[in-house]
Amino acid sequence: MSVEREPKIESDSDAKHSVDPQVTRPESVDVAENRELTTKRGLSSRHAQFIALGGSIGTGLFVSSGGTLARGGPAFLVGSYVVMSALIYMVLTAVVEISTYLPLPGGTMNYYGSRYVSRSLGFIMGWLYFYSFAIFVPFELTASALVIEYWNPNVNNAVWITIMLLLVVGLNLLPVKFYGETEFWFASLKVITIVGLLILSFIIFWGGGPSHDRLGFRYWQHPGATKTMIVDGDAGRFVAALSTLLSSVLPFTFSPEMIVVTAGEVQSPRRNLPKIARNFFWRLVVFYIGGTIAMSVICPSDASALTNGGSGAASSPWVVGIKNASIKGLDSVINAVIVTAAWSAGNSFLYLASRSLYSMACEGSAPAIFRRCTRQGVPIYAVIASSLFSLLAYMNVNSSAADVFNWLLNLVNTGGFISWVCCGIIYLRFRKACETQQVPKEMLTARSWLQPVGAWISLVVFAILCLLNGFTVFFPSRWSVADFLSAYIGLPLFVVIYFVHRFLYRRDTWANKSEDVDLQSGLAELEAEEELEVPSMSSWQKFKSSAGRLVGRK
């Protein structure tokens, strides 16, 4: 298959240190042809699944969900997670179809935004991802320190933050296979813990705890399945339901995009990505929906530990439920898992931040130095730059500095909504380009029956939710300038940066024409690479092969 080339920098040495501003397509295509400059495909299918799972299952499910339960009650909590799971599935099927078609090194959603829509969209998405992932690292490190405080409040949190920080940065500087293997085992620990908590909740539900108190759905009856918020009656229940839905977004934030980030480093991406996405989604649904039902059974929504605004392990609905069931010692076990969950999530976010920066360098939206990799395929300068954000965790040691950190964190409050809206736009432009250029359907190995309707639904719903993100602040009794800015400052900032970049590159079209979208560059190289790959065997296939050799079969 012939590949059309656009003008690019002639000298290899110059290409490593500069980016031609006139290049209109992401340069990761060129990087893909020069393997010593790229990341390596050192992640197996299970690694990629658990990296995304590790980033998604952090303090959100174990701790923050308690505040959501207190806000709306068990029915609104479970309903919100069901709705969010459905919407996330629509986004997931869209982004996986895009990334499976052309899973190049550095191929993140901002890369596809530049390639299929416009350079300005890719630019702003890239910096949104980088900043969001990078700022989540100190957030998770701080969460780890706060949970450790449950056991020993006398040790300064800076000590625990330092230990966690060194471990996270050190691991991300190693070849990606070591990072992937570590994340696999830590994410597996989370999975085992959640399964154990689901079983424990089932036992407590039927009265199998030490007190033999059969809970059933007692807490759905008292204090009640739903709550009101700000106003009374049905209007108050509607406000509580909408507020709960908005609060339930955090654990899902960027989870579909995490799958895409691993595409450039996973083995046999075209074969593995659809499988990874399916397994990841069903694990997420089971753990989150099953987890919310379980916690609503064992923990009342009016528990003081949930309503007092705490952020440590004591405010975890699981810890509250275990204490209420008079089970001794198990709360410390759960706290230990919460520590590893927060650390693992921080580990994943640093990986994702560094790869986002690497991707931007590949497409020309960040300095070319961040494109450099070690011989083991680690984008070392991107990792180091991303790690600098982790130092912000020390701001939480001081109360006044913690307020500043919270403001920095609030910039990404609407980041998930904005990203999912952009993902819908990218998918619709990609699909239109495929139809215009008559790309064979067999080339799109991850097509879903939901699309393109799912992309339209998720785009519209998330755009509305983005605008409603801080709606409670508009009630007269709730008005606060600080809360208003906290909820909405990220949205105008995104728009301003987009239009500034759009002005600088005003010669570009607002959106690439369908017939001009580059659907070919890098495709031939990818297909050639796949022809050389030997499909991996499952454990059962390996067993049958070994058994066949033992009995003399060829």
C-alpha positions in Angstrom: 0.0 0.0 0.0 1.4 3.3 -1.0 1.6 6.1 1.6 1.5 9.7 0.6 4.0 11.9 2.5 3.6 15.5 3.4 6.6 17.8 3.6 8.7 17.2 6.7 12.1 18.1 8.2 14.8 16.6 6.1 17.6 16.1 8.6 17.1 13.4 11.2 19.2 15.2 13.7 17.2 18.4 13.2 14.0 16.5 13.5 14.9 15.4 17.0 15.2 18.9 18.2 12.6 20.9 16.3 9.1 20.8 14.9 8.1 22.3 11.6 5.1 24.5 12.4 3.7 24.0 8.9 3.4 20.2 9.3 -0.4 19.7 9.4 -0.5 16.1 10.5 0.8 14.5 13.8 4.4 13.5 13.4 4.1 10.2 15.3 3.7 8.7 11.9 7.3 9.6 11.2 8.3 8.5 14.6 6.6 5.1 14.1 9.1 4.5 11.3 12.1 5.1 13.5 11.8 2.6 16.3 14.7 3.7 18.4 12.9 7.0 19.0 9.6 5.5 20.1 8.0 3.8 23.0 8.0 0.0 22.8 5.2 -2.4 22.7 6.0 -3.9 26.1 2.5 -4.2 27.5 0.5 -7.4 27.2 -3.3 -7.3 27.0 -3.7 -8.0 30.7 -1.3 -5.1 31.5 -3.3 -2.6 29.4 -6.6 -3.7 31.0 -5.3 -3.3 34.5 -3.5 0.0 33.9 -6.8 1.5 32.9 -8.6 -0.3 35.7 -5.9 0.9 38.2 -6.4 4.5 37.2 -10.2 4.2 37.5 -10.4 2.3 40.8 -8.8 4.7 43.2 -10.1 6.6 46.1 -13.3 7.4 44.2 -14.9 4.0 44.9 -13.4 3.4 48.3 -13.8 6.9 49.9 -15.4 9.6 47.7 -18.5 7.5 47.0 -19.5 8.0 50.6 -20.1 11.7 50.0 -22.2 10.8 47.0 -24.2 8.3 49.1 -24.8 11.0 51.7 -25.8 13.5 49.0 -28.6 11.6 47.3 -29.3 8.4 49.1 -28.8 4.8 47.9 -31.3 4.8 45.1 -29.9 7.9 43.4 -26.4 6.6 44.0 -27.0 3.3 42.2 -29.1 5.0 39.5 -26.4 7.5 38.8 -23.7 4.8 38.4 -26.0 2.9 36.0 -26.6 6.0 33.9 -22.9 6.9 33.9 -21.9 3.3 33.0 -24.2 3.4 29.9 -22.8 6.8 28.8 -19.2 5.7 29.3 -19.9 2.6 27.2 -21.0 4.8 24.4 -17.8 6.8 24.6 -15.7 3.7 25.0 -17.0 2.0 21.8 -16.3 5.2 19.9 -12.7 5.8 21.0 -11.8 2.1 20.7 -13.1 2.0 17.1 -10.9 5.1 16.3 -7.8 3.8 18.1 -8.0 0.2 16.7 -8.0 1.5 13.2 -4.6 3.2 13.6 -2.9 2.4 17.0 0.4 4.2 16.5 2.9 5.1 19.1 1.9 8.4 20.7 -1.7 7.8 19.4 -3.8 9.4 22.1 -7.2 11.1 21.6 -5.5 14.4 21.2 -3.5 12.9 18.4 -6.6 11.7 16.7 -8.2 15.1 17.3 -5.4 16.7 15.4 -5.4 14.2 12.6 -9.2 13.8 12.1 -10.6 17.2 13.1 -8.2 20.1 13.5 -4.8 21.0 14.9 -6.4 23.4 17.4 -8.7 20.7 18.9 -5.7 18.3 19.2 -3.6 21.0 20.9 -6.2 21.9 23.6 -7.1 18.3 24.2 -3.5 17.3 24.7 -2.8 19.9 27.3 -6.1 19.1 29.0 -5.1 15.5 29.3 -1.6 16.3 30.4 -2.6 18.7 33.1 -5.5 16.6 34.3 -3.5 13.4 34.6 -0.5 15.2 36.1 -2.6 17.0 38.8 -4.3 13.8 39.8 -0.9 12.3 40.8 -0.4 14.6 43.8 -4.1 14.3 44.6 -3.8 10.5 44.9 -0.5 10.8 46.8 -2.2 13.1 49.3 -5.1 10.7 49.6 -2.6 7.9 50.4 -1.1 10.0 53.2 -4.5 10.9 54.6 -5.5 7.2 54.8 -2.2 6.3 56.5 -3.0 9.0 59.1 -5.8 6.7 60.2 -3.2 4.5 62.0 -0.6 7.0 62.9 -1.6 10.7 63.0 1.6 11.8 64.7 3.8 11.4 61.7 3.9 14.4 59.3 2.1 13.6 56.0 5.2 14.9 54.1 7.0 11.7 55.1 4.4 9.4 53.5 4.1 11.7 50.5 7.8 11.5 49.9 7.9 7.7 50.1 4.9 7.3 47.8 6.4 9.9 45.4 9.8 8.1 45.1 8.1 4.8 44.4 5.8 6.2 41.7 8.5 8.1 39.9 11.1 5.3 40.1 8.7 2.8 38.7 7.7 5.0 35.8 11.4 5.5 34.8 11.7 1.7 34.4 10.9 -0.1 31.1 7.1 -0.2 30.6 6.9 -3.9 31.1 8.0 -3.5 34.7 5.5 -0.8 35.3 2.8 -2.9 33.6 3.5 -5.9 35.7 3.5 -3.9 39.0 0.3 -2.2 38.1 -1.3 -5.6 37.2 -0.6 -7.0 40.6 -1.7 -3.8 42.5 -4.9 -3.6 40.4 -5.5 -7.3 41.0 -5.4 -6.6 44.7 -8.1 -4.0 44.3 -10.2 -6.4 42.3 -9.8 -9.1 44.9 -10.7 -6.6 47.7 -13.8 -5.4 45.9 -14.9 -9.0 45.3 -14.3 -9.7 48.9 -16.3 -6.7 50.0 -19.2 -7.7 47.7 -19.2 -11.2 49.3 -19.0 -9.6 52.8 -21.8 -7.3 52.1 -23.9 -10.2 50.9 -23.2 -12.0 54.2 -24.0 -9.0 56.3 -27.2 -8.5 54.2 -28.5 -11.9 55.4 -27.3 -11.4 59.0 -24.1 -13.4 58.8 -22.0 -10.9 60.8 -20.9 -11.2 64.4 -24.1 -9.5 65.6 -26.3 -11.7 63.4 -28.3 -8.5 62.6 -30.1 -9.1 59.3 -29.8 -5.8 57.5 -31.6 -6.5 54.2 -32.5 -3.2 52.6 -33.1 -1.5 56.0 -31.1 1.6 55.1 -33.1 2.0 51.9 -36.2 2.3 54.2 -34.6 4.4 56.9 -33.2 7.0 56.4 -34.7 6.3 53.0 -33.9 5.4 49.4 -33.7 9.0 48.2 -33.1 12.4 49.7 -34.0 16.0 49.0 -31.6 18.8 48.5 -31.9 22.6 49.0 -35.7 22.5 48.4 -38.4 20.1 49.6 -40.7 17.7 47.8 -40.2 16.4 44.3 -38.2 19.4 43.2 -35.7 18.7 46.1 -35.5 15.1 45.0 -34.8 16.2 41.4 -32.0 18.5 42.6 -30.5 15.7 44.7 -30.7 13.2 41.8 -29.0 15.6 39.4 -26.3 16.6 42.0 -25.7 12.9 42.7 -25.3 12.2 39.0 -22.7 15.0 38.7 -20.9 13.7 41.7 -20.7 10.2 40.3 -18.7 11.3 37.3 -15.3 11.5 39.1 -14.5 7.8 39.3 -15.2 7.4 35.6 -13.2 10.5 34.5 -10.9 9.7 31.6 -11.4 6.0 31.9 -12.2 5.4 28.2 -9.2 7.5 27.2 -6.9 5.4 29.4 -7.5 2.5 27.1 -6.4 4.5 24.1 -3.2 5.8 25.7 -1.9 2.2 26.0 -2.5 1.5 22.3 0.9 2.6 21.3 2.6 0.2 23.8 0.4 -2.8 23.8 1.2 -5.9 21.8 -1.0 -6.7 18.8 -3.2 -3.6 19.4 -5.7 -4.3 16.7 -6.5 -7.7 18.1 -6.2 -6.8 21.8 -7.8 -3.4 22.1 -11.4 -4.4 21.5 -11.0 -7.3 23.9 -9.3 -5.0 26.5 -12.2 -2.5 26.2 -14.9 -5.1 26.6 -13.3 -6.7 29.6 -12.4 -3.4 31.2 -16.0 -2.1 30.8 -17.7 -5.1 32.3 -15.2 -5.1 35.2 -15.9 -1.5 35.8 -19.7 -2.0 35.7 -19.6 -5.0 38.0 -17.3 -3.3 40.5 -19.0 0.1 40.5 -22.6 -0.8 40.2 -22.2 -3.9 42.4 -20.0 -1.9 44.8 -22.6 0.9 45.1 -25.4 -1.5 45.8 -23.2 -3.3 48.4 -22.2 -0.1 50.2 -25.8 1.2 50.3 -26.8 -2.1 52.0 -24.2 -1.9 54.8 -23.8 1.8 55.3 -26.6 4.3 56.1 -26.6 7.5 54.0 -26.9 9.6 57.2 -23.9 8.2 58.9 -22.0 11.0 60.6 -18.7 9.9 59.1 -20.1 10.5 55.6 -21.9 13.8 56.3 -19.2 15.6 58.2 -17.2 16.2 55.1 -14.2 14.1 56.0 -11.7 13.0 53.4 -9.7 10.2 55.2 -10.3 6.5 55.5 -12.8 7.0 58.4 -15.2 8.5 55.8 -15.2 5.4 53.6 -18.6 3.8 53.5 -16.9 0.4 53.6 -15.1 1.2 56.8 -18.3 2.6 58.3 -20.3 -0.5 57.3 -17.7 -2.9 58.7 -17.6 -1.0 62.0 -21.4 -1.0 62.3 -21.3 -4.8 61.7 -18.9 -5.2 64.7 -16.2 -6.8 62.6 -12.9 -6.1 64.4 -9.7 -5.6 62.6 -11.1 -5.7 59.0 -11.3 -1.9 58.8 -7.5 -1.7 59.0 -7.3 -4.3 56.1 -9.6 -2.1 54.0 -7.5 1.0 54.9 -4.4 -0.8 53.7 -6.1 -1.6 50.4 -7.2 2.0 50.1 -3.6 3.2 50.5 -2.5 0.8 47.7 -5.5 1.8 45.6 -4.6 5.5 45.8 -0.9 4.8 45.2 -1.7 2.6 42.2 -4.0 5.3 40.8 -1.3 7.9 41.2 1.1 5.5 39.4 -1.3 5.1 36.5 -1.9 8.9 36.2 1.8 9.6 36.0 2.2 7.0 33.2 -0.8 8.6 31.4 0.5 12.2 31.9 3.9 11.3 30.5 2.4 9.5 27.5 0.1 12.5 26.8 3.1 14.8 26.9 5.0 12.4 24.6 2.1 12.3 22.2 1.9 16.1 22.0 5.7 16.2 21.3 5.1 13.7 18.5 2.4 15.8 16.9 4.2 19.1 17.4 2.1 20.6 20.2 5.0 20.3 22.8 8.8 20.7 22.7 10.4 17.9 20.7 12.7 17.0 23.6 9.7 15.3 25.2 9.6 12.9 22.3 13.0 11.4 23.2 13.0 7.9 24.6 15.6 5.7 26.2 16.7 2.4 24.5 14.1 0.7 26.6 11.3 2.9 25.1 10.8 5.2 28.1 10.0 8.8 27.2 12.3 9.9 30.0 12.0 13.7 29.7 8.3 13.4 29.5 8.3 11.3 32.7 10.5 13.8 34.5 8.5 16.8 33.5 5.2 15.1 34.5 6.8 14.1 37.8 7.3 17.7 38.7 3.6 18.1 39.3 3.8 15.5 42.0 5.7 18.0 44.2 2.4 19.9 44.5 1.3 17.2 47.0 3.5 18.9 49.6 1.1 21.9 49.4 -1.5 19.8 51.3 0.8 19.6 54.3 0.0 23.3 55.0 -3.7 24.3 55.3 -3.3 27.6 53.5 -1.3 26.1 50.6 -3.9 23.3 50.5 -6.5 25.9 49.4 -4.2 26.8 46.5 -3.8 23.2 45.5 -7.6 22.7 45.6 -7.9 25.6 43.1 -5.5 23.9 40.8 -7.4 20.7 41.1 -10.7 22.5 40.4 -9.4 23.4 37.0 -10.1 19.9 35.9 -13.6 19.7 37.4 -15.2 19.9 33.9 -12.2 18.1 32.2 -14.0 14.8 31.9 -17.1 16.3 30.3 -15.1 18.4 27.9 -13.0 15.4 26.9 -16.0 13.2 26.3 -17.7 15.9 24.2 -14.5 16.1 22.1 -14.3 12.3 21.8 -17.8 12.4 20.3 -16.8 15.1 17.8 -13.6 13.2 16.8 -15.5 9.9 16.3 -18.2 11.6 14.1 -15.6 13.2 11.9 -13.6 10.0 11.7 -16.7 8.0 10.7 -17.6 10.6 8.1 -14.1 10.5 6.7 -14.2 6.7 6.5 -17.5 6.8 4.6 -16.3 9.5 2.2 -13.1 7.7 1.5 -14.9 4.3 1.3 -12.8 2.6 3.9 -13.7 -1.1 3.9 -15.7 -2.1 7.0 -13.4 -5.1 7.6 -10.7 -2.5 8.3 -12.7 -1.2 11.2 -12.3 -4.2 13.5 -14.0 -2.7 16.5 -17.3 -1.4 15.1 -20.2 -1.3 17.5 -23.9 -1.4 16.9 -24.3 1.6 19.1 -22.5 3.9 16.8 -22.9 6.6 15.6 -26.1 7.1 17.7 -24.1 6.5 20.9 -21.6 9.2 20.0 -24.4 11.7 19.5 -26.1 10.8 22.7 -23.0 11.0 24.8 -21.9 14.2 23.1 -25.2 16.0 23.9 -25.7 14.6 27.4 -22.1 15.4 28.5 -22.3 18.9 27.0 -25.5 19.5 29.1 -23.9 18.0 32.2 -20.8 20.2 31.7 -23.0 23.3 31.8 -24.9 22.0 34.8 -21.8 21.0 36.7 -22.2 23.7 39.4 -25.9 24.3 39.1 -26.5 24.3 42.9 -24.5 27.5 43.2 -27.3 29.4 41.4 -29.8 28.9 44.2 -29.9 32.1 46.3 -29.1 30.3 49.5 -26.1 28.6 47.9 -24.5 31.4 45.9 -20.7 31.7 46.3 -18.2 33.2 44.0 -15.6 30.6 45.1 -17.9 27.7 44.4 -18.9 29.2 41.0 -15.3 29.6 39.9 -14.5 26.1 41.2 -17.2 24.6 39.1 -16.8 26.6 35.9 -13.4 28.1 35.6 -12.1 25.2 33.6 -14.6 25.7 30.8 -13.8 29.3 29.8 -10.1 28.5 30.1 -10.5 25.7 27.7 -12.4 27.9 25.2 -9.9 30.8 25.5 -6.8 28.6 24.9 -8.6 26.9 21.9 -9.4 30.2 20.2 -5.9 31.6 20.9 -4.4 28.6 19.2 -7.0 28.9 16.5 -6.0 32.5 15.9 -2.3 31.6 15.7 -3.1 29.0 13.1 -5.9 30.9 11.4 -4.9 29.6 8.0 -6.0 26.2 9.0 -9.6 25.1 8.3 -12.0 24.9 11.3 -12.3 21.2 10.6 -10.4 19.0 8.1 -12.6 18.1 5.1 -13.7 14.5 5.1 -11.9 13.8 1.8 -8.7 15.4 3.1 -8.5 13.5 6.4 -5.4 11.4 6.5 -6.5 7.8 7.0 -3.5 6.2 5.3 -0.2 7.4 6.7 1.3 4.8 9.0 -1.3 2.2 8.1 1.0 0.2 5.8 3.8 0.1 8.4 1.2 -1.1 11.0 -0.1 -3.8 8.8 3.5 -5.0 8.1 4.2 -5.1 11.8 1.1 -7.1 12.5 2.1 -9.7 9.8 5.3 -10.4 11.8 3.5 -10.8 15.1 2.8 -14.3 16.4 -0.6 -14.5 18.1 -0.2 -15.2 21.8 -1.8 -18.3 23.2 -4.0 -18.5 26.2 -3.1 -20.5 29.2 -5.5 -23.3 28.1 -4.0 -23.3 24.6 -0.5 -23.5 26.1 -1.6 -26.5 28.2 -3.1 -28.3 25.2 0.0 -27.6 23.2 2.3 -29.0 26.0 0.0 -32.0 26.5 0.1 -32.7 22.8 3.9 -32.7 22.7 4.0 -35.1 25.7 1.8 -37.7 23.9 3.7 -37.3 20.7 1.3 -35.2 18.6 2.7 -32.9 16.1 
